């Protein structure tokens, strides 16, 4: 299974359109929040062959999506959240601890606008950064491609525009 993980698009879809065109196809898109009312547009962009899982972020004031989602992919339990309620801007350790306590293998989050693949400890923490307002050194828009197959360890790659 090929999974596109994005976050913090803030109503700007041109980068996502380019990724879907040039780096697709994907089986699943996971958006870790700050959609700003664009859930339907993102769903349309991915097309009928790519499922979408989205959660709201701290800028999604009237969003009716569930605050968190738990997914089962290739035998892995995955928690998807924006992360702002777990103080991820300071450190993802509180969120990783919560995910561990809930029996998760992976936690995916956004909010910091900085990409991260943290495979230390029993829970893998994934943050794709931001496609529109990156904050890491170099400030390049980023996303993550995950490959998952039953019985194999998942792989993650941070990619930049």
C-alpha positions in Angstrom: 0.0 0.0 0.0 1.3 3.4 -1.0 0.3 6.2 1.3 0.7 10.0 1.0 0.9 11.8 4.3 0.4 15.6 4.3 -0.5 18.4 6.8 -1.1 22.1 7.2 -2.2 22.9 3.6 -4.1 25.9 4.8 -6.5 26.1 1.7 -3.6 26.0 -0.8 -3.8 23.0 -3.1 -1.4 23.6 -6.0 1.4 21.6 -4.2 -0.9 18.7 -3.6 -2.1 18.7 -7.2 1.6 18.5 -8.3 2.3 15.6 -6.0 -0.7 13.6 -7.1 0.2 14.2 -10.7 4.0 13.6 -10.5 4.4 11.2 -7.6 1.1 9.2 -7.7 -0.7 7.0 -7.7 -1.5 6.6 -4.0 -3.8 4.1 -2.3 -4.5 6.5 0.6 -4.0 10.1 1.5 -3.7 11.0 5.2 -4.1 14.7 6.1 -3.0 15.6 9.6 -5.0 18.8 9.9 -5.3 22.5 9.1 -7.5 22.0 6.0 -9.4 25.2 6.7 -12.7 24.0 5.2 -11.2 22.3 2.1 -12.1 18.7 3.0 -14.3 18.2 -0.1 -11.8 19.8 -2.4 -9.0 17.5 -1.2 -11.2 14.5 -1.6 -12.0 15.6 -5.2 -8.4 16.1 -6.0 -7.4 12.6 -5.0 -10.0 11.0 -7.2 -12.0 7.8 -6.8 -9.1 5.4 -6.5 -7.4 7.1 -3.5 -9.2 7.0 -0.1 -8.8 10.0 2.2 -8.5 10.2 5.9 -8.5 13.7 7.4 -8.5 15.2 10.9 -9.0 18.8 11.9 -6.2 21.1 13.1 -6.2 24.1 15.3 -7.3 26.3 12.4 -10.3 24.2 11.5 -12.8 25.9 13.7 -16.1 24.6 12.3 -14.9 21.3 11.0 -17.1 18.2 11.8 -14.3 15.7 11.2 -13.3 13.5 14.2 -10.5 15.1 16.2 -8.5 11.9 16.0 -8.6 8.8 13.8 -7.3 5.3 14.5 -6.4 3.3 11.4 -5.4 -0.3 10.9 -3.0 -0.6 7.9 -1.0 -3.7 7.1 -1.4 -4.9 10.6 -0.3 -1.6 12.2 -2.4 0.5 14.5 -2.0 4.2 13.6 -3.2 7.2 15.5 -3.8 10.3 13.3 -4.2 13.7 15.0 -3.1 17.3 14.5 -1.0 17.2 17.7 -1.7 20.7 19.1 -3.6 19.2 22.0 -0.4 17.2 22.9 2.0 20.2 22.9 4.0 18.8 19.9 5.4 22.3 19.2 7.6 21.7 22.3 8.3 18.0 21.9 6.4 15.0 20.5 7.1 12.8 23.6 3.7 13.5 25.2 2.0 12.4 22.0 4.2 9.3 21.6 3.5 8.4 25.2 -0.3 8.7 24.6 0.0 6.6 21.5 1.9 4.0 23.3 -0.6 3.9 26.1 -3.4 3.4 23.5 -1.5 0.4 21.9 -0.5 2.2 18.7 2.5 1.4 16.5 2.6 4.7 14.7 1.3 8.2 15.4 1.0 10.8 12.6 0.6 14.5 13.4 1.1 18.0 12.0 1.0 21.4 13.6 4.7 22.2 13.8 5.2 22.6 10.0 8.5 20.7 10.4 8.9 17.2 8.9 9.9 14.4 11.3 10.4 10.6 11.2 11.2 9.5 14.8 11.6 5.7 15.0 13.1 5.8 18.5 11.1 3.9 21.1 8.1 1.6 20.7 6.0 4.1 18.7 7.0 5.7 15.4 6.2 9.4 15.2 5.5 10.8 11.7 5.1 14.5 10.8 5.0 15.4 7.1 5.7 19.1 7.7 3.7 21.6 5.7 3.1 21.8 1.9 2.4 25.6 2.2 4.2 27.2 5.1 7.3 25.1 6.1 9.2 26.2 9.2 12.2 23.9 9.2 15.7 25.0 8.0 15.6 25.7 4.3 11.8 26.1 4.5 11.0 23.7 1.7 7.5 22.3 1.5 7.4 18.7 2.5 5.3 15.5 2.6 5.9 11.8 3.5 5.4 8.8 1.4 4.8 5.6 3.4 4.9 2.1 2.0 3.1 -0.6 4.0 2.7 -4.3 3.4 1.4 -6.9 5.7 4.2 -8.8 7.4 6.9 -6.2 6.6 8.1 -3.1 8.5 6.7 0.1 7.0 9.0 2.5 5.2 8.8 6.3 5.3 10.4 8.9 3.1 10.3 12.7 3.6 10.1 14.3 0.2 10.5 18.0 -0.6 9.1 20.2 -3.4 
